Amino acid sequence: MWGCRWVWQWRGSRCRISWKGDPVRYWVIAPYDSTQPQVFQTAWDWDLENSTIAVGWRQLGDISNLTREQLDRKYAETLAGRPKNVATKDCNALWRFYHDTTPGDIVIARRGRRRIAGIGQVSGSAFYDEQRGRVRVGSLTEDFYPNFLPVSWRQGADREFEDQVFGFFTIYEISEEKYRVLAGAAPLAATTSGDAGPLSPPPDVTEFALEKHLENFIVENFEKVFGGKLALYTDSEGNSGQQYPTVSPDGKEIGYIDILALDRATSEFLVIELKKGRESDKVVGQTLRYIGWVKENLCQNGEGVRGLIICSTADTRLRYAVKPIAELIDVKLYRIDFQLIEP
């Protein structure tokens, strides 16, 4: 209920709940770059032992008491040359870390895009400590994280998923419903439908069931399906473009792209959405949303972005919906040829 804060205190496997008067918020934070597993583990072990989590941007120094305008200016002066969208994303992340996280909030520490390293509760205000940042990673690297948040970690909360469930942002906010899914209190299928929330019952159950399997079939046979013209997108952490998580610059999760690909000839991004029984207007709107997100967050060198909607039957509503934007979104039909033959 809005206006209330339920604070969770873990004692072994038991949980005590108390009322604090403000809404609990749910955060996903990366303790370190998961592509450096040894450093990640060292930093994470230190976090567990010292009840903290940390984020980077050490080049900026102590920004804990800066105003937002001062933070933006400090970033522009220190990290000049970075694209505007990257600067906005980074400054938003730091601002939220210091000013939006509150004692009693819940934190999921992510290891890469598929694994929960731990779940805990914020127990204090964020602070800057360069010395702790250096100690946290030992002699393994000079790339230490000096911005800390006190967190009481719950034991035995690690969990790994088959699909990507986390965005690549350092810190972002998720809903209580999404938290319950990730923490294992609700079915995972509720949020892997290509959107941030649960689906309404699909109008064509058979079509929906087939297209759930179709997504995996396309990914597993990507070269053959697209005749070698497209490549499945892979990000800097080695994660594929299937069920690709998206997060807004202000750090809020906005949904999952069914399949994100690259055109081999033009380097153009292609957002592929399977209709999956969704209403035409919704799937078109969702595709446009993801096109906008890719353009803002992944196109660093002027690459183009287009959309492709794949469905089983010619839908009049869908045809009308994409007609004004035919140069931006294409529609393709798939056919399943199932036959019983004599051996």
N, C-alpha and C positions, 0 to 999 in steps of 0.2 A: 504494500500500500504506500502511495506517495506520501512523504513526510515522516516516514518511520525508518529507523535503522535497526536491523537485527544483527547483532554482533555475535559471531561464532567463535567459541573458544574450545579448542581441541584438547582433550586429555586422553591420550592413547587413542582408542577407537570411539570414545564418547564425545559428544558435542553438547556444550551448554550455550543457550541462546539468551541474549539480553536485549532490551529495547533502549536505543540511544537517541531517537528523535529525528534522524536524517536518513535519506535513502541510501542503502548499500549500493555501491557500484562495483562492477566486475571488470578486471583488467587482465590483458595478456601482455607479458613482458618477456623479452629474450635476455637471459643473463649474460650471454656472450655469443659470438659468431660460431654457429654449430659446425661450420666447415673446418674449424680448428679444434678437433675433438679433445686433444690433450689439454689445451688451455681452457676449453669449456668445462671439462670435468674438474680441473683444479679450481676454477672460479666458483663453480656450483657447489663443490664440497665446502669451500670457504663460506659461501652463503648459508648453507645448511647449518654449519657449526656456529656461525655468528648472527644468524637470524636477520639476514639482509638480502637485498637484490640490488644490482647496480646497472647503470647504463653509461654509455661512453661520451663522445664529443669532448675528450680531454683537452683538445687544442683551444677550447673556449675559456678554459680556466673556471673560476668560481662564478657561476651565473645565478646562484641561488637567490640573490636579493635584487636582481635586475627587474625593471619593468619590462613589459612585452616590447615596447619600442626600443629599449636599450638592448634587449636580447637580439632582436632582429638586426640592429645596427652592429652589434658585436660579431654576430655570425657573418654579416656581409663583409666586415673588415678583416676577419680572421680567415674565413674560408671563401675568399673572393673567387669568382669564376665558376662556382657550382651553379647548376641550372636553378631557375627561380622556383620551380615546383619542388625540387629537392630541398632547397633552403626553407621553404614554407613547411614542408613535411617535418624536417628536423626540428625547427623551432617550435612547431606545434607539439611535437613529442616531448621536448624538454619542458615546455610550459605546463603541459598536463602532468608530467612526472612531479614537478615541484608544487603545483597549485591546485590540481584537481584530485589527486589521490588523497584520501582521508583515512585516519585510523578507523578500523572496522570494515574497510573495503576488502574485497577478495581478489587475490592475485593468482593467475595461472602462469607459472614459469614454463616457457616452451623451449624444447630442444629441436631446432629446425622447424619444419612445417607439419610434421606428423606425430610428434611425441610430446606428451606432458612430462616435464621433469619433476614438477611439484606443484602443490596447491597450498596457499597460505593466506593469512590475514594481516593486513597492514596494522602495525602496532605503534607507529609514530610518524613524524613528519620527515620528508626528504631532506637530505643534507649533503654537503660537499666535503670530501676528505681525500686528498690526493695520496697521502701516505697509505691509507687503507687500500686505495685502488691499486697501488704498487704491490703491496703485500698479498692482495687477493690473487694475483696471477704469478707471484714469485719471480723467478728469473727466466720464465718461459718466453716472455715477450715484453716489449716496451709499450705495447698498445693496451694500457690499463683503462679501467672504467672508474672515474672518481665521483660519480653522482649516485648516492645511496638512498635506499628506502628501507626502513625497518619492517621486517615481515616475520611473523611466527609461522613456521612451516609445519604442515601436517605430515606425519609419517605415512609411507605406503600409498602415496597419491599418484605415482608415475603410471602412465598409460600410453600405449602406442596404437596408432590407427593405420588402417590400410591406405586410406586416401589422405590427401592434404586437407587439413582442417584449420590451419593457421595462416594468416597473412604474413607478409615479410616485414611489416613495420616493427620497430623496436618496442613500442608500447601502443596499445589501442584498447578501446573499450568494447565490451560485448554485452548483450542483454542477459538478464537473469535466465531466460529460457535457454539461450545458447550455452551459458555456463552449466546448467543442469544436464544438457546433452553431453558436453565434454567431460563433466565430472562423473558421468555414468548413471545419472538419475533419470534420464529420459532416452528414448530410442534415438540412435545416431541418424536414422533415416529422416528424422524431422528436419534436419538442416542441410542435407546433402542433395537437395533437389535443384540446385542452381540458384536459389534465392536465400535470403537471410532467415526467413521464417518458414513454418510448416506449410505444406501445400493444402489447398482445399481439395476435396475428393475429385479426382479427374473425371471428366465426362465420359471418357472411353477407357474403361479399365484395361481392356486388352491392349489397346495402343500404348497406354502408359507402361504396362509391364514389358512389352516388346522393346520400347525405347530405352528403358533402364538397362536392358542387356545390350542394346544397340550401341550405347556409348562405349562400353568396354570393347565391343567388337571393333568399332572404328579405331579406337586407340591401339588395340593389339594388331590391327592390320592396316595401319595408317598409310604406309607407302603404297600398298595395293589399292586401297579405297580412293586415294587422291592421285594416283598415277605418278607418284614421285614429285608432284608439283609443290606440295606443302611439306613442312617439317613441324612436328609437334614441338611447341615452345618448351624450352628448359631454362629455368632462371639461374642466377649466380650460385645458388646453393645446390644445384643439381636436381631440383624438383620439376616434374613434368607439368604441362599445361592442362592436364585433366583435373576437373573440379578445382580450378585455380582461384584461391581466395583473394578478395579485393577489399581494401580498406581506404576510407576517405582521408584526405590530408589532415583533417582535424582528429583523426584517430578513432573512427567508428567503422565497424565492419558493415559492409554493404552487400555482400553476396558472393556467390561462387560461379565463375564462368565454366560452363560444361566442358568445353575444349578450347584452348588457346593455341593458335598455330601461326607459323610464319610462311609467307610466300617465298619460295627459294629464289625466284627470278627477280622480284622487286624488293624483298625484305619487308614487305607490308605485313602488318599483323592481321590476323583473321579471327574474329570472335565467333565461335560455332556454338549455337544453342539448339538443342533438341526440344521439340515442342512439348513432348511428354504430357499430353492431355491438357496443357494449360490453355486458357483463353487466348485468342490471337492478339488482342490488344496488350495483354500482359507480357507475352513472350517478345513482342516487338519493342515495347517499352523497356523491358529488361535488357534486350540486346543493345539498344541505343545507350542505355546507362553504362553498360560494360565497354562499349566503344569509346564513350567519353572518358571513362576511367583509364583505359589503356593509353589513349592519346595523351592524357595528362601525366601519367605515372611511368609509362614504359617507353614512349617515343622520345628518345633523347637526341636523335639526329634527323628529325624531320620525316620519319617513317609515316606511311599512311596506315589507316585502320579501316577495315570493312567488317561487315557481319554476314553470317550465313545461318539461316534457319532450316533445319532438316525435319521433315515430317512425313507421315505415311500417305496422306491423302490431300488432294487439292482442296483447300479451304477458301471459300469465297471471301470470308471476313479477313483472312490473312492476306489474300491477294490485294484487297482494297487498302489494307493497313500499310503495306510496303510500297504500294504504287507511287506515292509522292517521293519516296526515298529509295527508289530502285537503284540509283547509283551508289548507295551506301550499304543496303542490305539485300542479299539475294535469298531466294528460297529454292530448295531442292527437295525432291521426293525420293524416298527409298522404297524398294520393293523386295519382299521376301518370297522366294520361290521354294515352297516346301512340297515335295512329292513323295508318294509311296510307290516304289517300283518292285518288280519281281527280282529276286536274287539271281 
